[in-house]
Amino acid sequence: MNFRIDVECTPEEARAFLGLPDVKPLQASMMKELEERMRKAMAAMDPEQVMKLWAPGGIEGWEQMQKLFWSQFGATLRQNAERK
């Protein structure tokens, strides 16, 4: 035997009916705190600092990555040439 009950209510009404706490004030205060922290963090970051975070080592890091790429590319070419 199956039966189904459909109840139309808002989330707030359902929360109150089930006796769950209203978390809107807590959520609002947490979002305000998060927004303040994000604003402080963004104000502290200038473009140079962002680039340092994204590309550790600066130009040297890019050069190392390029050398690694070319060494792998060369090794693959040598292996393919040896197979033929």
N, C-alpha and C positions, 0 to 999 in steps of 0.2 A: 504494500500500500504506500503510495506516495501522495504527498500533498504539498502545496506551495502557497506561501503567503507573501504578497507584495505590499510593501509599506512605502509610501511616498513621504519623505521628510528631508529636511536639509541636514547637512553634516552636523551643524550645531544642535539641532533638535535630537538627532540620533545620539550624540555625545551626552546630552543632558538626560535622555531617557535611560541610557545604559549606565549613568553615574560616573562617566569619565570626566577628568578635570579639563577645564578650559585652559589651553596652553597658548592662546593668542598673546597675552601680556608677556610671557616668557619668550615666545618666538620673536616678538617685536623688539624686546630689549637685546636679545642675542643678535638679531640682524643689525641693529644700530651699532653694537660693539664691533661686529664684523666689518661693517662699512667704515667705521673710524680707523680700524687697524689697516684696512686696505688702502685708505687714503694716505695714511702715514707712510706705508711701505712704498706706494707709488711716488710720493713726494721725495722720498729718499733716493730714488733711482733716477740717475741721469742717463742719457744714451751711452756714454762711455762705460758706465758700470754694467749696463745691460749687455753690451757687447762682450765685456770681460766674462760675464756669466755664461753667455751663449757660446763663446769661442775661447775656452781656457787656453792660455799660452799664446793668444793673439796670432800673429803672422807665423810664428814658429809652428803652432799647431796645424795650421793649414798646409805649411810646407811638409810637415811629417806625414799628413794624410795623403798629400800628392805623391810623395816618395813611396809610400806603402802601395798606393794604387798602381803606380808604374812598375814597381817590383812584381806585384801579382800579375799584372798584365803581361810583363816580359816572361815570367815563369810559365804562364799559360801558352804563350806563343811558342816557347821552346819545347814544351811537352807536345804540342800539336805538330811541330816540325819533326820531332823524333818519331812520332807514330807513322808518318808518311814515308 
